[in-house]
């Protein structure tokens, strides 16, 4: 199964942005999962406060993430902004997943998880551990 990890990327709160992804990946290490993580393949020390990697045109992130979502079976999205809003890229990733009829598991900030898009079209988890449980349910079916 191929899983896209959507969520805040910011040099300002980088440790939080990395921590939930690492935690989720470690908990699912025994399963046959390929993770598409926008943070993979980059020198994390070069992420600026806005979440951009030095020297790359901004549009390249959009194209790469869309390509990865097209090739994913499922999306896990963390809507916690870690006090550093907005989550524009994450909303695009959730919307693409919904439009492509891929399961989208969402957790995080209560303010964002109450949005109609999330309530109507996404699997709402209380936290990362429940998101892992939901993802495990899908993994057991393959």
MODELLER restraints for C-alpha pairs under 7 A, 6 or more apart:
rsr = mdl.restraints
at = mdl.atoms
rsr.add(forms.Gaussian(group=physical.xy_distance, feature=features.Distance(at['CA:1:A'], at['CA:32:A']), mean=6.45, stdev=0.5))
rsr.add(forms.Gaussian(group=physical.xy_distance, feature=features.Distance(at['CA:1:A'], at['CA:33:A']), mean=4.98, stdev=0.5))
rsr.add(forms.Gaussian(group=physical.xy_distance, feature=features.Distance(at['CA:1:A'], at['CA:34:A']), mean=6.24, stdev=0.5))
rsr.add(forms.Gaussian(group=physical.xy_distance, feature=features.Distance(at['CA:1:A'], at['CA:73:A']), mean=6.21, stdev=0.5))
rsr.add(forms.Gaussian(group=physical.xy_distance, feature=features.Distance(at['CA:2:A'], at['CA:33:A']), mean=5.75, stdev=0.5))
rsr.add(forms.Gaussian(group=physical.xy_distance, feature=features.Distance(at['CA:2:A'], at['CA:34:A']), mean=4.70, stdev=0.5))
rsr.add(forms.Gaussian(group=physical.xy_distance, feature=features.Distance(at['CA:2:A'], at['CA:35:A']), mean=5.83, stdev=0.5))
rsr.add(forms.Gaussian(group=physical.xy_distance, feature=features.Distance(at['CA:2:A'], at['CA:72:A']), mean=4.78, stdev=0.5))
rsr.add(forms.Gaussian(group=physical.xy_distance, feature=features.Distance(at['CA:2:A'], at['CA:73:A']), mean=5.24, stdev=0.5))
rsr.add(forms.Gaussian(group=physical.xy_distance, feature=features.Distance(at['CA:2:A'], at['CA:74:A']), mean=6.70, stdev=0.5))
rsr.add(forms.Gaussian(group=physical.xy_distance, feature=features.Distance(at['CA:3:A'], at['CA:34:A']), mean=6.24, stdev=0.5))
rsr.add(forms.Gaussian(group=physical.xy_distance, feature=features.Distance(at['CA:3:A'], at['CA:35:A']), mean=4.92, stdev=0.5))
rsr.add(forms.Gaussian(group=physical.xy_distance, feature=features.Distance(at['CA:3:A'], at['CA:36:A']), mean=5.95, stdev=0.5))
rsr.add(forms.Gaussian(group=physical.xy_distance, feature=features.Distance(at['CA:3:A'], at['CA:72:A']), mean=5.41, stdev=0.5))
rsr.add(forms.Gaussian(group=physical.xy_distance, feature=features.Distance(at['CA:3:A'], at['CA:73:A']), mean=5.99, stdev=0.5))
rsr.add(forms.Gaussian(group=physical.xy_distance, feature=features.Distance(at['CA:3:A'], at['CA:74:A']), mean=5.03, stdev=0.5))
rsr.add(forms.Gaussian(group=physical.xy_distance, feature=features.Distance(at['CA:3:A'], at['CA:75:A']), mean=5.55, stdev=0.5))
rsr.add(forms.Gaussian(group=physical.xy_distance, feature=features.Distance(at['CA:4:A'], at['CA:35:A']), mean=5.86, stdev=0.5))
rsr.add(forms.Gaussian(group=physical.xy_distance, feature=features.Distance(at['CA:4:A'], at['CA:36:A']), mean=4.55, stdev=0.5))
rsr.add(forms.Gaussian(group=physical.xy_distance, feature=features.Distance(at['CA:4:A'], at['CA:37:A']), mean=6.08, stdev=0.5))
rsr.add(forms.Gaussian(group=physical.xy_distance, feature=features.Distance(at['CA:4:A'], at['CA:68:A']), mean=6.94, stdev=0.5))
rsr.add(forms.Gaussian(group=physical.xy_distance, feature=features.Distance(at['CA:4:A'], at['CA:69:A']), mean=6.19, stdev=0.5))
rsr.add(forms.Gaussian(group=physical.xy_distance, feature=features.Distance(at['CA:4:A'], at['CA:72:A']), mean=6.04, stdev=0.5))
rsr.add(forms.Gaussian(group=physical.xy_distance, feature=features.Distance(at['CA:4:A'], at['CA:74:A']), mean=6.45, stdev=0.5))
rsr.add(forms.Gaussian(group=physical.xy_distance, feature=features.Distance(at['CA:4:A'], at['CA:75:A']), mean=4.75, stdev=0.5))
rsr.add(forms.Gaussian(group=physical.xy_distance, feature=features.Distance(at['CA:4:A'], at['CA:76:A']), mean=6.26, stdev=0.5))
rsr.add(forms.Gaussian(group=physical.xy_distance, feature=features.Distance(at['CA:5:A'], at['CA:36:A']), mean=6.19, stdev=0.5))
rsr.add(forms.Gaussian(group=physical.xy_distance, feature=features.Distance(at['CA:5:A'], at['CA:37:A']), mean=5.22, stdev=0.5))
rsr.add(forms.Gaussian(group=physical.xy_distance, feature=features.Distance(at['CA:5:A'], at['CA:75:A']), mean=6.09, stdev=0.5))
rsr.add(forms.Gaussian(group=physical.xy_distance, feature=features.Distance(at['CA:5:A'], at['CA:76:A']), mean=5.15, stdev=0.5))
rsr.add(forms.Gaussian(group=physical.xy_distance, feature=features.Distance(at['CA:5:A'], at['CA:77:A']), mean=5.99, stdev=0.5))
rsr.add(forms.Gaussian(group=physical.xy_distance, feature=features.Distance(at['CA:6:A'], at['CA:76:A']), mean=6.06, stdev=0.5))
rsr.add(forms.Gaussian(group=physical.xy_distance, feature=features.Distance(at['CA:6:A'], at['CA:77:A']), mean=4.43, stdev=0.5))
rsr.add(forms.Gaussian(group=physical.xy_distance, feature=features.Distance(at['CA:6:A'], at['CA:78:A']), mean=6.30, stdev=0.5))
rsr.add(forms.Gaussian(group=physical.xy_distance, feature=features.Distance(at['CA:6:A'], at['CA:90:A']), mean=5.61, stdev=0.5))
rsr.add(forms.Gaussian(group=physical.xy_distance, feature=features.Distance(at['CA:6:A'], at['CA:93:A']), mean=6.58, stdev=0.5))
rsr.add(forms.Gaussian(group=physical.xy_distance, feature=features.Distance(at['CA:7:A'], at['CA:77:A']), mean=5.49, stdev=0.5))
rsr.add(forms.Gaussian(group=physical.xy_distance, feature=features.Distance(at['CA:7:A'], at['CA:78:A']), mean=4.79, stdev=0.5))
rsr.add(forms.Gaussian(group=physical.xy_distance, feature=features.Distance(at['CA:7:A'], at['CA:79:A']), mean=6.13, stdev=0.5))
rsr.add(forms.Gaussian(group=physical.xy_distance, feature=features.Distance(at['CA:7:A'], at['CA:90:A']), mean=5.29, stdev=0.5))
rsr.add(forms.Gaussian(group=physical.xy_distance, feature=features.Distance(at['CA:8:A'], at['CA:17:A']), mean=6.06, stdev=0.5))
rsr.add(forms.Gaussian(group=physical.xy_distance, feature=features.Distance(at['CA:8:A'], at['CA:81:A']), mean=5.95, stdev=0.5))
rsr.add(forms.Gaussian(group=physical.xy_distance, feature=features.Distance(at['CA:8:A'], at['CA:87:A']), mean=6.11, stdev=0.5))
rsr.add(forms.Gaussian(group=physical.xy_distance, feature=features.Distance(at['CA:8:A'], at['CA:90:A']), mean=6.71, stdev=0.5))
rsr.add(forms.Gaussian(group=physical.xy_distance, feature=features.Distance(at['CA:9:A'], at['CA:17:A']), mean=5.75, stdev=0.5))
rsr.add(forms.Gaussian(group=physical.xy_distance, feature=features.Distance(at['CA:9:A'], at['CA:51:A']), mean=4.94, stdev=0.5))
rsr.add(forms.Gaussian(group=physical.xy_distance, feature=features.Distance(at['CA:10:A'], at['CA:47:A']), mean=6.94, stdev=0.5))
rsr.add(forms.Gaussian(group=physical.xy_distance, feature=features.Distance(at['CA:10:A'], at['CA:48:A']), mean=6.75, stdev=0.5))
rsr.add(forms.Gaussian(group=physical.xy_distance, feature=features.Distance(at['CA:10:A'], at['CA:49:A']), mean=5.28, stdev=0.5))
rsr.add(forms.Gaussian(group=physical.xy_distance, feature=features.Distance(at['CA:10:A'], at['CA:50:A']), mean=5.38, stdev=0.5))
rsr.add(forms.Gaussian(group=physical.xy_distance, feature=features.Distance(at['CA:10:A'], at['CA:51:A']), mean=3.88, stdev=0.5))
rsr.add(forms.Gaussian(group=physical.xy_distance, feature=features.Distance(at['CA:11:A'], at['CA:47:A']), mean=5.15, stdev=0.5))
rsr.add(forms.Gaussian(group=physical.xy_distance, feature=features.Distance(at['CA:11:A'], at['CA:48:A']), mean=4.89, stdev=0.5))
rsr.add(forms.Gaussian(group=physical.xy_distance, feature=features.Distance(at['CA:11:A'], at['CA:49:A']), mean=4.27, stdev=0.5))
rsr.add(forms.Gaussian(group=physical.xy_distance, feature=features.Distance(at['CA:11:A'], at['CA:50:A']), mean=6.65, stdev=0.5))
rsr.add(forms.Gaussian(group=physical.xy_distance, feature=features.Distance(at['CA:11:A'], at['CA:51:A']), mean=5.60, stdev=0.5))
rsr.add(forms.Gaussian(group=physical.xy_distance, feature=features.Distance(at['CA:12:A'], at['CA:49:A']), mean=4.82, stdev=0.5))
rsr.add(forms.Gaussian(group=physical.xy_distance, feature=features.Distance(at['CA:13:A'], at['CA:82:A']), mean=6.83, stdev=0.5))
rsr.add(forms.Gaussian(group=physical.xy_distance, feature=features.Distance(at['CA:24:A'], at['CA:132:A']), mean=6.65, stdev=0.5))
rsr.add(forms.Gaussian(group=physical.xy_distance, feature=features.Distance(at['CA:36:A'], at['CA:68:A']), mean=6.32, stdev=0.5))
rsr.add(forms.Gaussian(group=physical.xy_distance, feature=features.Distance(at['CA:38:A'], at['CA:65:A']), mean=6.81, stdev=0.5))
rsr.add(forms.Gaussian(group=physical.xy_distance, feature=features.Distance(at['CA:46:A'], at['CA:53:A']), mean=5.61, stdev=0.5))
rsr.add(forms.Gaussian(group=physical.xy_distance, feature=features.Distance(at['CA:46:A'], at['CA:54:A']), mean=5.67, stdev=0.5))
rsr.add(forms.Gaussian(group=physical.xy_distance, feature=features.Distance(at['CA:47:A'], at['CA:53:A']), mean=4.56, stdev=0.5))
rsr.add(forms.Gaussian(group=physical.xy_distance, feature=features.Distance(at['CA:47:A'], at['CA:54:A']), mean=6.46, stdev=0.5))
rsr.add(forms.Gaussian(group=physical.xy_distance, feature=features.Distance(at['CA:69:A'], at['CA:97:A']), mean=6.90, stdev=0.5))
rsr.add(forms.Gaussian(group=physical.xy_distance, feature=features.Distance(at['CA:73:A'], at['CA:102:A']), mean=6.30, stdev=0.5))
rsr.add(forms.Gaussian(group=physical.xy_distance, feature=features.Distance(at['CA:74:A'], at['CA:102:A']), mean=5.48, stdev=0.5))
rsr.add(forms.Gaussian(group=physical.xy_distance, feature=features.Distance(at['CA:74:A'], at['CA:103:A']), mean=5.09, stdev=0.5))
rsr.add(forms.Gaussian(group=physical.xy_distance, feature=features.Distance(at['CA:74:A'], at['CA:104:A']), mean=6.06, stdev=0.5))
rsr.add(forms.Gaussian(group=physical.xy_distance, feature=features.Distance(at['CA:75:A'], at['CA:97:A']), mean=6.78, stdev=0.5))
rsr.add(forms.Gaussian(group=physical.xy_distance, feature=features.Distance(at['CA:75:A'], at['CA:103:A']), mean=6.33, stdev=0.5))
rsr.add(forms.Gaussian(group=physical.xy_distance, feature=features.Distance(at['CA:75:A'], at['CA:104:A']), mean=4.71, stdev=0.5))
rsr.add(forms.Gaussian(group=physical.xy_distance, feature=features.Distance(at['CA:75:A'], at['CA:105:A']), mean=6.15, stdev=0.5))
rsr.add(forms.Gaussian(group=physical.xy_distance, feature=features.Distance(at['CA:76:A'], at['CA:104:A']), mean=5.83, stdev=0.5))
rsr.add(forms.Gaussian(group=physical.xy_distance, feature=features.Distance(at['CA:76:A'], at['CA:105:A']), mean=4.73, stdev=0.5))
rsr.add(forms.Gaussian(group=physical.xy_distance, feature=features.Distance(at['CA:76:A'], at['CA:106:A']), mean=5.95, stdev=0.5))
rsr.add(forms.Gaussian(group=physical.xy_distance, feature=features.Distance(at['CA:77:A'], at['CA:105:A']), mean=6.12, stdev=0.5))
rsr.add(forms.Gaussian(group=physical.xy_distance, feature=features.Distance(at['CA:77:A'], at['CA:106:A']), mean=4.78, stdev=0.5))
rsr.add(forms.Gaussian(group=physical.xy_distance, feature=features.Distance(at['CA:77:A'], at['CA:107:A']), mean=6.52, stdev=0.5))
rsr.add(forms.Gaussian(group=physical.xy_distance, feature=features.Distance(at['CA:78:A'], at['CA:106:A']), mean=5.94, stdev=0.5))
rsr.add(forms.Gaussian(group=physical.xy_distance, feature=features.Distance(at['CA:78:A'], at['CA:107:A']), mean=5.19, stdev=0.5))
rsr.add(forms.Gaussian(group=physical.xy_distance, feature=features.Distance(at['CA:78:A'], at['CA:108:A']), mean=5.36, stdev=0.5))
rsr.add(forms.Gaussian(group=physical.xy_distance, feature=features.Distance(at['CA:79:A'], at['CA:106:A']), mean=6.97, stdev=0.5))
rsr.add(forms.Gaussian(group=physical.xy_distance, feature=features.Distance(at['CA:79:A'], at['CA:107:A']), mean=6.00, stdev=0.5))
rsr.add(forms.Gaussian(group=physical.xy_distance, feature=features.Distance(at['CA:79:A'], at['CA:108:A']), mean=4.62, stdev=0.5))
rsr.add(forms.Gaussian(group=physical.xy_distance, feature=features.Distance(at['CA:79:A'], at['CA:109:A']), mean=5.56, stdev=0.5))
rsr.add(forms.Gaussian(group=physical.xy_distance, feature=features.Distance(at['CA:79:A'], at['CA:112:A']), mean=6.47, stdev=0.5))
rsr.add(forms.Gaussian(group=physical.xy_distance, feature=features.Distance(at['CA:80:A'], at['CA:108:A']), mean=4.56, stdev=0.5))
rsr.add(forms.Gaussian(group=physical.xy_distance, feature=features.Distance(at['CA:80:A'], at['CA:109:A']), mean=4.64, stdev=0.5))
rsr.add(forms.Gaussian(group=physical.xy_distance, feature=features.Distance(at['CA:81:A'], at['CA:87:A']), mean=6.60, stdev=0.5))
rsr.add(forms.Gaussian(group=physical.xy_distance, feature=features.Distance(at['CA:94:A'], at['CA:104:A']), mean=6.84, stdev=0.5))
rsr.add(forms.Gaussian(group=physical.xy_distance, feature=features.Distance(at['CA:97:A'], at['CA:104:A']), mean=6.44, stdev=0.5))
rsr.add(forms.Gaussian(group=physical.xy_distance, feature=features.Distance(at['CA:98:A'], at['CA:104:A']), mean=6.99, stdev=0.5))
rsr.add(forms.Gaussian(group=physical.xy_distance, feature=features.Distance(at['CA:98:A'], at['CA:121:A']), mean=6.67, stdev=0.5))
rsr.add(forms.Gaussian(group=physical.xy_distance, feature=features.Distance(at['CA:103:A'], at['CA:122:A']), mean=6.98, stdev=0.5))
rsr.add(forms.Gaussian(group=physical.xy_distance, feature=features.Distance(at['CA:104:A'], at['CA:122:A']), mean=5.13, stdev=0.5))
rsr.add(forms.Gaussian(group=physical.xy_distance, feature=features.Distance(at['CA:104:A'], at['CA:123:A']), mean=6.06, stdev=0.5))
rsr.add(forms.Gaussian(group=physical.xy_distance, feature=features.Distance(at['CA:105:A'], at['CA:122:A']), mean=5.87, stdev=0.5))
rsr.add(forms.Gaussian(group=physical.xy_distance, feature=features.Distance(at['CA:105:A'], at['CA:123:A']), mean=4.67, stdev=0.5))
rsr.add(forms.Gaussian(group=physical.xy_distance, feature=features.Distance(at['CA:105:A'], at['CA:124:A']), mean=6.02, stdev=0.5))
rsr.add(forms.Gaussian(group=physical.xy_distance, feature=features.Distance(at['CA:105:A'], at['CA:125:A']), mean=6.81, stdev=0.5))
rsr.add(forms.Gaussian(group=physical.xy_distance, feature=features.Distance(at['CA:105:A'], at['CA:131:A']), mean=6.38, stdev=0.5))
rsr.add(forms.Gaussian(group=physical.xy_distance, feature=features.Distance(at['CA:106:A'], at['CA:122:A']), mean=6.45, stdev=0.5))
rsr.add(forms.Gaussian(group=physical.xy_distance, feature=features.Distance(at['CA:106:A'], at['CA:123:A']), mean=6.06, stdev=0.5))
rsr.add(forms.Gaussian(group=physical.xy_distance, feature=features.Distance(at['CA:106:A'], at['CA:124:A']), mean=5.05, stdev=0.5))
rsr.add(forms.Gaussian(group=physical.xy_distance, feature=features.Distance(at['CA:106:A'], at['CA:125:A']), mean=5.87, stdev=0.5))
rsr.add(forms.Gaussian(group=physical.xy_distance, feature=features.Distance(at['CA:107:A'], at['CA:113:A']), mean=6.96, stdev=0.5))
rsr.add(forms.Gaussian(group=physical.xy_distance, feature=features.Distance(at['CA:107:A'], at['CA:124:A']), mean=6.02, stdev=0.5))
rsr.add(forms.Gaussian(group=physical.xy_distance, feature=features.Distance(at['CA:107:A'], at['CA:125:A']), mean=4.92, stdev=0.5))
rsr.add(forms.Gaussian(group=physical.xy_distance, feature=features.Distance(at['CA:107:A'], at['CA:126:A']), mean=5.79, stdev=0.5))
rsr.add(forms.Gaussian(group=physical.xy_distance, feature=features.Distance(at['CA:107:A'], at['CA:127:A']), mean=5.33, stdev=0.5))
rsr.add(forms.Gaussian(group=physical.xy_distance, feature=features.Distance(at['CA:107:A'], at['CA:128:A']), mean=6.49, stdev=0.5))
rsr.add(forms.Gaussian(group=physical.xy_distance, feature=features.Distance(at['CA:107:A'], at['CA:131:A']), mean=6.87, stdev=0.5))
rsr.add(forms.Gaussian(group=physical.xy_distance, feature=features.Distance(at['CA:108:A'], at['CA:127:A']), mean=6.15, stdev=0.5))
rsr.add(forms.Gaussian(group=physical.xy_distance, feature=features.Distance(at['CA:125:A'], at['CA:131:A']), mean=5.27, stdev=0.5))
